[in-house]
Amino acid sequence: MKHKPEHVAVVGGGLVGSLLSIFLARKGMEVTLFERRPDPRSHSAYQGRSINLALSDRGWRALAAVGADAEVRRLAIPMYRRVLHREDGTLGYQDYGKEGQAIYSVSRGGLNRALLSLAETESKVRVHFGQRCVDADLEAGRLVFEDADAGRLEQRFDAVFGADGAFSALRSEMLRTDRFNYQQEYIEHGYKELSIPPDAEGHFQMEREALHIWPRGSHMLIALPNPDGSFTCTLFFAFEGPDSFAELTAPAKARVYFEQHFADALALMPNFDAEWAENPVSALCIIRCYPWVKGKVALIGDAAHAIVPFYGQGMNAGFEDCYELDRILSEHTDWHEALDAYQRERKPNGDAIADLALQNFIEMRDRTADPRFLLQKRIEARFNDRHPTLWTPLYSMVTFSDMPYAEALRRGKIQEEIMESVMKRPDIEALWDAPEVEAAILEACVRAFGHR
Ligand SMILES: Cc1cc2nc3c(=O)[nH]c(=O)nc-3n(C[C@H](O)[C@H](O)[C@H](O)COP(=O)(O)OP(=O)(O)OC[C@H]3O[C@@H](n4cnc5c(N)ncnc54)[C@H](O)[C@@H]3O)c2cc1C
């Protein structure tokens, strides 16, 4: 390959940086991975906390490409369906996909440790912990690091990847350059983590292989299972306003609120008061920027496209960046052309998943509690069973396929319009599985997608 770099730096040893290092080393490059934190395998940073993420098909595909999937599968719990916890205490169920299809709950720390260990087994990867990138010359590929012990260090590389997350130091350097577009948007909601421990025998206190959700209109609580029998719960709640963190600063007030709105969850949270007082409220931010490549530096993962977490796709999108970059590098004979193709191909998909993730917040917190929405999902699932090549539910296109996110967004919009008109039929509750409803959807699909 023309201009192929020999020495490459990856800044950020999080989920995406550690996976990217493996891909690059296997392409024959000497990779140095810099992580500002101490080694999570020898440090207690993650111990005792079970923060988990939903891993789905795009993430698995990237992990499988470097042979990391089997190891990660041992850490993962499949979640086959949403369990809806209504305010009156009753439960509802919604399958994520077809039989056997699941998203997987994995511990962030466990996954990061596994990927770092795998990266270190590569002869071409060297990992430095405790080194924070504080300055960069993008054109020269020169990086400056602050090392807790050794002070300031400087090194030059043929190419650099910024995998340093939503508040990327390398992206900040790009901000000072000409014609760099940047947009940062905080949503009104933040989140706080709480937990449901296992019972006295160490068993799960709710259905294990499911994502639990308490949809409450403008806000929601969710819970994902951990291998130790506990659930990590996340409350997504407005910062300010009538139902908001600002109103519930004291644990006693929060307890009263939970008794009213999340009573079944609260009953399983013996540490509620302490966790409410101690766990921070964190903000949620969407970051869009372009170009992703400046001089010798390219951005990847959250550094290029930070999104809100409501589709469970941030990490999956970052892993897909690695997979697609690897493919693009194989298809090109010039390094610079390959990186340009990477940014041009991935940027629309980063934008699309950012939009989809925001849309899904409304679906999760509001629409999942609506019986008409659940009926719509049943009609879609039935149509998909009968015409699988013509219709795939949007959730499945995003979660259980490798269709580009931008294409999933486009098709999803058309399908939503079709469903809106079907749901307007006055007799839809009675006729939801009637041949005439199926025929109407079929006709609309043929009009929209042009084939049968
Ligand atoms: C509440 C919440 C829930 C989420 N749930 C999901 C989910 O279910 N599924 C999903 O797919 N995604 C989820 N995400 C998104 C996911 O966490 C991110 O997309 C993912 O972590 C991005 O990985 P990354 O490696 O790009 O960035 P990060 O994970 O942020 O890693 C960046 C790394 O770079 C290091 N670093 C930063 N600055 C420097 C520097 N200057 N020098 C050296 N090192 C540096 C950091 O220490 C860190 O280790 C969620 C996010 C949130 C906030």
The ligand as an SDF file (V2000), in Angstrom:
LIG
                    3D

 53 58  0  0  0  0  0  0  0  0999 V2000
  -25.2290    5.6750   30.1140 C   0  0  0  0  0  0  0  0  0  0  0  0
  -24.6370    5.1130   28.8450 C   0  0  0  0  0  0  0  0  0  0  0  0
  -25.0930    3.8870   28.3770 C   0  0  0  0  0  0  0  0  0  0  0  0
  -24.5790    3.3560   27.1960 C   0  0  0  0  0  0  0  0  0  0  0  0
  -25.0610    2.1700   26.7370 N   0  0  0  0  0  0  0  0  0  0  0  0
  -24.6000    1.6560   25.5700 C   0  0  0  0  0  0  0  0  0  0  0  0
  -25.0880    0.4060   25.0880 C   0  0  0  0  0  0  0  0  0  0  0  0
  -25.9400   -0.2260   25.7110 O   0  0  0  0  0  0  0  0  0  0  0  0
  -24.5950   -0.0730   23.9200 N   0  0  0  0  0  0  0  0  0  0  0  0
  -23.6570    0.6090   23.2030 C   0  0  0  0  0  0  0  0  0  0  0  0
  -23.2740    0.1280   22.1190 O   0  0  0  0  0  0  0  0  0  0  0  0
  -23.1620    1.7940   23.6360 N   0  0  0  0  0  0  0  0  0  0  0  0
  -23.6070    2.3260   24.8030 C   0  0  0  0  0  0  0  0  0  0  0  0
  -23.1120    3.5110   25.2700 N   0  0  0  0  0  0  0  0  0  0  0  0
  -22.1070    4.2300   24.4520 C   0  0  0  0  0  0  0  0  0  0  0  0
  -20.7000    3.6900   24.7120 C   0  0  0  0  0  0  0  0  0  0  0  0
  -20.4040    3.8170   26.0890 O   0  0  0  0  0  0  0  0  0  0  0  0
  -19.6850    4.4790   23.8980 C   0  0  0  0  0  0  0  0  0  0  0  0
  -20.1270    4.6150   22.5750 O   0  0  0  0  0  0  0  0  0  0  0  0
  -18.3320    3.7670   23.8970 C   0  0  0  0  0  0  0  0  0  0  0  0
  -17.8260    3.7080   25.1940 O   0  0  0  0  0  0  0  0  0  0  0  0
  -17.3580    4.5030   22.9900 C   0  0  0  0  0  0  0  0  0  0  0  0
  -16.1050    3.9090   23.0650 O   0  0  0  0  0  0  0  0  0  0  0  0
  -14.7870    4.7790   22.7940 P   0  0  0  0  0  0  0  0  0  0  0  0
  -13.6490    3.8150   22.9720 O   0  0  0  0  0  0  0  0  0  0  0  0
  -14.9350    5.4990   21.5040 O   0  0  0  0  0  0  0  0  0  0  0  0
  -14.7940    5.8840   23.9250 O   0  0  0  0  0  0  0  0  0  0  0  0
  -14.6000    5.6710   25.4910 P   0  0  0  0  0  0  0  0  0  0  0  0
  -15.2500    4.4210   25.9430 O   0  0  0  0  0  0  0  0  0  0  0  0
  -14.9980    6.9530   26.1180 O   0  0  0  0  0  0  0  0  0  0  0  0
  -13.0400    5.4800   25.6590 O   0  0  0  0  0  0  0  0  0  0  0  0
  -12.1300    6.5320   25.4720 C   0  0  0  0  0  0  0  0  0  0  0  0
  -10.8470    6.1820   26.2010 C   0  0  0  0  0  0  0  0  0  0  0  0
   -9.8830    7.1730   25.9310 O   0  0  0  0  0  0  0  0  0  0  0  0
   -9.2370    7.5370   27.1240 C   0  0  0  0  0  0  0  0  0  0  0  0
   -8.7770    8.9270   26.9520 N   0  0  0  0  0  0  0  0  0  0  0  0
   -9.5660   10.0370   26.9120 C   0  0  0  0  0  0  0  0  0  0  0  0
   -8.8110   11.1370   26.7120 N   0  0  0  0  0  0  0  0  0  0  0  0
   -7.5270   10.7120   26.6290 C   0  0  0  0  0  0  0  0  0  0  0  0
   -6.2930   11.3860   26.4330 C   0  0  0  0  0  0  0  0  0  0  0  0
   -6.2280   12.7160   26.2810 N   0  0  0  0  0  0  0  0  0  0  0  0
   -5.1510   10.6530   26.3970 N   0  0  0  0  0  0  0  0  0  0  0  0
   -5.2010    9.2930   26.5360 C   0  0  0  0  0  0  0  0  0  0  0  0
   -6.3480    8.6060   26.7370 N   0  0  0  0  0  0  0  0  0  0  0  0
   -7.5100    9.3070   26.7750 C   0  0  0  0  0  0  0  0  0  0  0  0
  -10.2790    7.3650   28.2110 C   0  0  0  0  0  0  0  0  0  0  0  0
   -9.7070    7.1920   29.4810 O   0  0  0  0  0  0  0  0  0  0  0  0
  -11.0050    6.1100   27.7150 C   0  0  0  0  0  0  0  0  0  0  0  0
  -10.4120    4.9310   28.1970 O   0  0  0  0  0  0  0  0  0  0  0  0
  -23.5870    4.0660   26.4500 C   0  0  0  0  0  0  0  0  0  0  0  0
  -23.1290    5.2980   26.9270 C   0  0  0  0  0  0  0  0  0  0  0  0
  -23.6580    5.8240   28.1180 C   0  0  0  0  0  0  0  0  0  0  0  0
  -23.1610    7.1520   28.5830 C   0  0  0  0  0  0  0  0  0  0  0  0
  1  2  1  0
  2  3  1  0
  2 52  2  0
  3  4  2  0
  4  5  1  0
  4 50  1  0
  5  6  2  0
  6  7  1  0
  6 13  1  0
  7  8  2  0
  7  9  1  0
  9 10  1  0
 10 11  2  0
 10 12  1  0
 12 13  2  0
 13 14  1  0
 14 15  1  0
 14 50  1  0
 15 16  1  0
 16 17  1  0
 16 18  1  0
 18 19  1  0
 18 20  1  0
 20 21  1  0
 20 22  1  0
 22 23  1  0
 23 24  1  0
 24 25  2  0
 24 26  1  0
 24 27  1  0
 27 28  1  0
 28 29  2  0
 28 30  1  0
 28 31  1  0
 31 32  1  0
 32 33  1  0
 33 34  1  0
 33 48  1  0
 34 35  1  0
 35 36  1  0
 35 46  1  0
 36 37  1  0
 36 45  1  0
 37 38  2  0
 38 39  1  0
 39 40  1  0
 39 45  2  0
 40 41  1  0
 40 42  2  0
 42 43  1  0
 43 44  2  0
 44 45  1  0
 46 47  1  0
 46 48  1  0
 48 49  1  0
 50 51  2  0
 51 52  1  0
 52 53  1  0
M  END
$$$$
